Amino acid sequence: MAGAVLDFFKITIPYWVLRIGGYLLPSSRLKERNDAFAKFIKRHRRYPTKNWIFSDVLYRIKSGPELRDPVRTFTTDKELGKIFISGVVGPSYNVPTIGVIRSQSELEAFQFPDRCFIKATHASGLNIFRERGEPIDYDVLAGWLKHSYYKKKREANYRDLAPKIIVEPPIFEGQDFYELNLFCYGEVKVIIRQYGNWRAKSSRRRRLYTAKWEDCNCSMGYPLAEVDKKPAKLDEIVAAANAIAAYFSLVRIDVYTDDNDFFIGEITHCHAGGGQSFIPAEAEIDVSKHIFGASKVNQMA
């Protein structure tokens, strides 16, 4: 009972004060920091620290000036990110592009293939997989062209992105593939192996490994999956990700592979908005040691 009361005064009340205050603030760096702090204490049930812990480092990136770095902004855009990837590791690593839609008139005139992925370039989570020529909901797509992910999430790397829609073909000729999320700090440090249907959250599972595919025995955000074999193309995937990671501090590089080939899908600068917890929670310290080094993590105040 005493713990619940303490949590109410330390977390719940400050959270709602920050949220209410955030609505009153004009769009600004202060509003971004206010939003980041409020979401951190809500999701992690504590205050952020200056320690080298994964969640705290993400918070510092999100609330500080780093997300406004022009390179982070450029590579957040799903169209422009391909230009960056092409320049660093070559165009063959990009998912092909069928077309890019920049306006209502272009949307109305665009001929969508019967099978294609449709994504907003300036947001996260706005995507449609057209499998068999299903009707296109033009009202939904028109809404994407007016959508501001920055105003919704206050992640600064989205602030200056122009609304666009990118259309891509199904990769690997529609055959099975899986996703890897490579967390890099100068180089690849930790990898999430994803399982399940991306459209059905209830089916999703994850397991974390080191860059050498040593099992970390933990997950993030979703239930823990069973141990799996090392991806066939892991060495090549890590080499490509390392080349891209050299331009950032902490960054996530998303890869799709069928074990015969792979594509770099996106460069993600603030994993899950900085709000996902580890499963189990105590694994965050060990994973942080893998990413940032044990000496930094062991300096915790």
PETA-V399269 format. One record per residue. RES is the residue in three letters. SS is DSSP state (~ for helix, > for strand, _ for the rest). OMEGA is omega in radians with two decimals (* if undefined). Layout:
res=RES ss=SS omega=OMEGA
res=RES ss=SS omega=OMEGA
//
This chain:
res=MET ss=_ omega=-3.14
res=ALA ss=~ omega=3.13
res=GLY ss=~ omega=3.13
res=ALA ss=~ omega=3.12
res=VAL ss=~ omega=3.12
res=LEU ss=~ omega=3.11
res=ASP ss=~ omega=-3.14
res=PHE ss=~ omega=-3.10
res=PHE ss=~ omega=-3.10
res=LYS ss=~ omega=-3.03
res=ILE ss=~ omega=-2.99
res=THR ss=~ omega=-3.13
res=ILE ss=~ omega=3.09
res=PRO ss=~ omega=-3.14
res=TYR ss=~ omega=-3.09
res=TRP ss=~ omega=3.04
res=VAL ss=~ omega=3.12
res=LEU ss=~ omega=-3.13
res=ARG ss=~ omega=3.12
res=ILE ss=~ omega=3.10
res=GLY ss=~ omega=3.14
res=GLY ss=~ omega=3.10
res=TYR ss=~ omega=-3.08
res=LEU ss=~ omega=-3.11
res=LEU ss=_ omega=3.00
res=PRO ss=_ omega=3.12
res=SER ss=_ omega=-3.02
res=SER ss=_ omega=3.03
res=ARG ss=~ omega=3.12
res=LEU ss=~ omega=3.12
res=LYS ss=~ omega=3.09
res=GLU ss=~ omega=-3.14
res=ARG ss=~ omega=3.11
res=ASN ss=~ omega=-3.14
res=ASP ss=~ omega=-3.14
res=ALA ss=~ omega=-3.13
res=PHE ss=~ omega=-3.14
res=ALA ss=~ omega=-3.11
res=LYS ss=~ omega=3.13
res=PHE ss=~ omega=-3.08
res=ILE ss=~ omega=3.09
res=LYS ss=~ omega=-3.03
res=ARG ss=~ omega=-3.06
res=HIS ss=~ omega=3.09
res=ARG ss=_ omega=3.07
res=ARG ss=_ omega=3.08
res=TYR ss=_ omega=3.09
res=PRO ss=_ omega=3.12
res=THR ss=_ omega=3.06
res=LYS ss=_ omega=-3.12
res=ASN ss=_ omega=3.12
res=TRP ss=_ omega=3.05
res=ILE ss=_ omega=-3.00
res=PHE ss=~ omega=-3.08
res=SER ss=~ omega=-3.12
res=ASP ss=~ omega=3.10
res=VAL ss=~ omega=3.07
res=LEU ss=~ omega=3.11
res=TYR ss=~ omega=-3.13
res=ARG ss=~ omega=3.08
res=ILE ss=~ omega=-3.08
res=LYS ss=~ omega=-3.05
res=SER ss=~ omega=-3.12
res=GLY ss=_ omega=-3.08
res=PRO ss=_ omega=-2.95
res=GLU ss=~ omega=-3.13
res=LEU ss=~ omega=3.10
res=ARG ss=~ omega=3.04
res=ASP ss=_ omega=-3.10
res=PRO ss=~ omega=-3.14
res=VAL ss=~ omega=3.09
res=ARG ss=~ omega=3.11
res=THR ss=~ omega=-3.12
res=PHE ss=~ omega=-3.06
res=THR ss=~ omega=3.03
res=THR ss=~ omega=3.11
res=ASP ss=_ omega=-3.03
res=LYS ss=_ omega=3.04
res=GLU ss=_ omega=-3.08
res=LEU ss=~ omega=3.10
res=GLY ss=~ omega=3.12
res=LYS ss=~ omega=3.09
res=ILE ss=~ omega=3.12
res=PHE ss=~ omega=-3.13
res=ILE ss=~ omega=3.12
res=SER ss=~ omega=-3.13
res=GLY ss=~ omega=-3.08
res=VAL ss=~ omega=-3.04
res=VAL ss=~ omega=3.09
res=GLY ss=_ omega=-3.05
res=PRO ss=~ omega=-3.09
res=SER ss=~ omega=-3.14
res=TYR ss=~ omega=-3.13
res=ASN ss=> omega=2.90
res=VAL ss=_ omega=-3.12
res=PRO ss=_ omega=3.11
res=THR ss=_ omega=3.04
res=ILE ss=_ omega=3.14
res=GLY ss=> omega=3.10
res=VAL ss=> omega=-3.10
res=ILE ss=> omega=-3.04
res=ARG ss=_ omega=-3.06
res=SER ss=_ omega=3.10
res=GLN ss=~ omega=-3.13
res=SER ss=~ omega=3.09
res=GLU ss=~ omega=3.10
res=LEU ss=~ omega=-3.10
res=GLU ss=~ omega=-3.09
res=ALA ss=~ omega=-3.00
res=PHE ss=_ omega=3.09
res=GLN ss=_ omega=-3.11
res=PHE ss=_ omega=3.04
res=PRO ss=_ omega=3.13
res=ASP ss=_ omega=3.10
res=ARG ss=_ omega=-3.14
res=CYS ss=> omega=2.97
res=PHE ss=> omega=-3.14
res=ILE ss=> omega=-3.05
res=LYS ss=> omega=2.93
res=ALA ss=> omega=-3.11
res=THR ss=_ omega=-2.95
res=HIS ss=_ omega=-3.07
res=ALA ss=_ omega=3.07
res=SER ss=_ omega=3.06
res=GLY ss=_ omega=3.11
res=LEU ss=_ omega=-3.12
res=ASN ss=> omega=3.14
res=ILE ss=> omega=3.01
res=PHE ss=> omega=3.07
res=ARG ss=> omega=-3.00
res=GLU ss=_ omega=-3.01
res=ARG ss=_ omega=3.09
res=GLY ss=_ omega=3.11
res=GLU ss=_ omega=3.12
res=PRO ss=_ omega=3.10
res=ILE ss=_ omega=3.06
res=ASP ss=_ omega=-3.06
res=TYR ss=~ omega=3.10
res=ASP ss=~ omega=3.09
res=VAL ss=~ omega=-3.11
res=LEU ss=~ omega=3.08
res=ALA ss=~ omega=3.07
res=GLY ss=~ omega=3.09
res=TRP ss=~ omega=-3.11
res=LEU ss=_ omega=3.09
res=LYS ss=_ omega=-3.01
res=HIS ss=_ omega=3.03
res=SER ss=_ omega=3.10
res=TYR ss=~ omega=3.13
res=TYR ss=~ omega=-3.13
res=LYS ss=~ omega=-3.14
res=LYS ss=~ omega=-3.00
res=LYS ss=~ omega=3.14
res=ARG ss=_ omega=3.01
res=GLU ss=_ omega=-2.88
res=ALA ss=~ omega=-3.14
res=ASN ss=~ omega=3.10
res=TYR ss=~ omega=-2.95
res=ARG ss=_ omega=-2.99
res=ASP ss=_ omega=-3.11
res=LEU ss=_ omega=3.07
res=ALA ss=_ omega=3.11
res=PRO ss=_ omega=3.13
res=LYS ss=_ omega=3.05
res=ILE ss=> omega=3.11
res=ILE ss=> omega=-3.12
res=VAL ss=> omega=-3.08
res=GLU ss=> omega=3.08
res=PRO ss=_ omega=2.98
res=PRO ss=_ omega=-3.12
res=ILE ss=~ omega=3.13
res=PHE ss=~ omega=3.10
res=GLU ss=~ omega=3.08
res=GLY ss=~ omega=3.13
res=GLN ss=_ omega=-3.08
res=ASP ss=_ omega=3.04
res=PHE ss=_ omega=3.10
res=TYR ss=> omega=-3.04
res=GLU ss=> omega=3.00
res=LEU ss=> omega=3.03
res=ASN ss=> omega=-3.06
res=LEU ss=> omega=3.08
res=PHE ss=> omega=-3.03
res=CYS ss=> omega=2.98
res=TYR ss=> omega=-2.98
res=GLY ss=_ omega=3.08
res=GLU ss=_ omega=-3.13
res=VAL ss=> omega=-3.13
res=LYS ss=> omega=-3.07
res=VAL ss=> omega=-3.09
res=ILE ss=> omega=2.98
res=ILE ss=> omega=2.98
res=ARG ss=> omega=-3.09
res=GLN ss=> omega=3.06
res=TYR ss=> omega=3.03
res=GLY ss=_ omega=-3.11
res=ASN ss=_ omega=-3.09
res=TRP ss=_ omega=3.13
res=ARG ss=_ omega=-3.12
res=ALA ss=_ omega=-3.08
res=LYS ss=~ omega=-3.09
res=SER ss=~ omega=-3.11
res=SER ss=~ omega=-3.00
res=ARG ss=_ omega=3.07
res=ARG ss=> omega=3.12
res=ARG ss=> omega=2.96
res=ARG ss=> omega=-3.11
res=LEU ss=> omega=3.09
res=TYR ss=> omega=3.00
res=THR ss=> omega=3.13
res=ALA ss=_ omega=3.11
res=LYS ss=_ omega=3.12
res=TRP ss=_ omega=2.97
res=GLU ss=_ omega=-3.03
res=ASP ss=> omega=3.07
res=CYS ss=_ omega=3.08
res=ASN ss=_ omega=3.12
res=CYS ss=_ omega=3.12
res=SER ss=> omega=3.04
res=MET ss=> omega=3.00
res=GLY ss=_ omega=-3.11
res=TYR ss=_ omega=-3.10
res=PRO ss=_ omega=-3.09
res=LEU ss=> omega=3.08
res=ALA ss=_ omega=3.08
res=GLU ss=_ omega=3.08
res=VAL ss=_ omega=-3.12
res=ASP ss=_ omega=-3.11
res=LYS ss=_ omega=3.09
res=LYS ss=_ omega=3.09
res=PRO ss=_ omega=-3.05
res=ALA ss=_ omega=-3.08
res=LYS ss=_ omega=-2.99
res=LEU ss=~ omega=-3.09
res=ASP ss=~ omega=3.12
res=GLU ss=~ omega=3.11
res=ILE ss=~ omega=-3.13
res=VAL ss=~ omega=-3.14
res=ALA ss=~ omega=3.13
res=ALA ss=~ omega=3.13
res=ALA ss=~ omega=3.12
res=ASN ss=~ omega=3.13
res=ALA ss=~ omega=3.13
res=ILE ss=~ omega=-3.07
res=ALA ss=~ omega=-3.11
res=ALA ss=_ omega=-3.09
res=TYR ss=_ omega=-3.04
res=PHE ss=_ omega=2.93
res=SER ss=_ omega=3.08
res=LEU ss=> omega=-3.12
res=VAL ss=> omega=3.09
res=ARG ss=> omega=3.13
res=ILE ss=> omega=-3.04
res=ASP ss=> omega=-3.05
res=VAL ss=> omega=3.03
res=TYR ss=> omega=-3.13
res=THR ss=> omega=3.01
res=ASP ss=_ omega=-3.11
res=ASP ss=_ omega=2.99
res=ASN ss=_ omega=-3.13
res=ASP ss=_ omega=3.08
res=PHE ss=> omega=3.05
res=PHE ss=> omega=2.98
res=ILE ss=> omega=-3.03
res=GLY ss=> omega=-3.07
res=GLU ss=> omega=2.96
res=ILE ss=> omega=-3.03
res=THR ss=> omega=-2.99
res=HIS ss=_ omega=3.14
res=CYS ss=_ omega=-3.03
res=HIS ss=~ omega=3.08
res=ALA ss=~ omega=-3.14
res=GLY ss=~ omega=-3.12
res=GLY ss=~ omega=-2.97
res=GLY ss=_ omega=-3.10
res=GLN ss=_ omega=3.11
res=SER ss=_ omega=3.08
res=PHE ss=> omega=3.07
res=ILE ss=> omega=-0.05
res=PRO ss=_ omega=-3.04
res=ALA ss=_ omega=-3.07
res=GLU ss=_ omega=3.13
res=ALA ss=~ omega=-3.09
res=GLU ss=~ omega=3.14
res=ILE ss=~ omega=-3.14
res=ASP ss=~ omega=3.12
res=VAL ss=~ omega=3.10
res=SER ss=~ omega=3.09
res=LYS ss=~ omega=3.10
res=HIS ss=~ omega=-3.05
res=ILE ss=~ omega=-2.97
res=PHE ss=~ omega=-3.10
res=GLY ss=_ omega=-3.07
res=ALA ss=~ omega=-3.09
res=SER ss=~ omega=3.11
res=LYS ss=~ omega=-3.10
res=VAL ss=~ omega=-3.10
res=ASN ss=_ omega=3.09
res=GLN ss=_ omega=-3.07
res=MET ss=_ omega=3.11
res=ALA ss=_ omega=*
//
